[in-house]
Amino acid sequence: MKNRMTASGLLMLGVFAGSALGSVPQMGGGMSHLLVTLHQNQIYLTFESPNMSTVELQDHSESYGGAASVLNNTGYNSQFGWVTNGFISLPSAAGIYVHRTNSSPYLDVFSESGFDPILGTDGSSDVWQWDGTMTHNWYSTRVRGHHAVEYEVFVGDQFGNPLDGYLSGAIELNFQYHAPRHRIHGVGESRIWTSSPVPTPGTAAVIGVLVSVGHRRRR
């Protein structure tokens, strides 16, 4: 009898298990397209929405299986997406490449569908070939604060070498990974938000005593 569990108990376990395992990582918000234009043999890079040049990395407290597990326990985002702006015509065997020229040390980048490390992550090449379709790669980190990455985009040959006669463009992407905020209830009629760590059991007990004393005094 001690090991018996009620149907409601089993149902609750199923709910928590389902909420803990995510199927598809969340993008993090609306799409922020990086427009790639080729005009008179020069690459131009612009934000479709300039007010979305900085996005927020978020830990959604979900766990993913398979290749997507690289995002577990990190703040991540895939709002930035490479998009062609107008018609782009390239010489035979040529392509468009993205070169990481500068980056925050703890910012990782993974491919959109395969979650493979790219653009310098885990020893991968600093150069990544873009296929010209809308592509939203994943950015992630375990370190809270501000992160940024700078890219040079150029036209190159089949080996990734810049082609003569073409000029490259550059763009900077910015990210914020904020500290979690915890809400303390029961302090008067207000709600206090704090970015400090959750109090230890001993500290929480002291807070409870102070709040209790405050209520008695108001009586």
Beta strands, then each sheet from edge to edge (+ up, - down):
strand 1: 32-39
strand 2: 42-47
strand 3: 54-56
strand 4: 75-77
strand 5: 80-84
strand 6: 95-103
strand 7: 108-110
strand 8: 127-130
strand 9: 138-141
strand 10: 145-156
strand 11: 169-177
strand 12: 182-184
strand 13: 192-194
sheet 1: 2+ 1- 5-
sheet 2: 3+ 11+ 10- 6+ 8-
sheet 3: 4+ 9- 7+
sheet 4: 12+ 13-
end
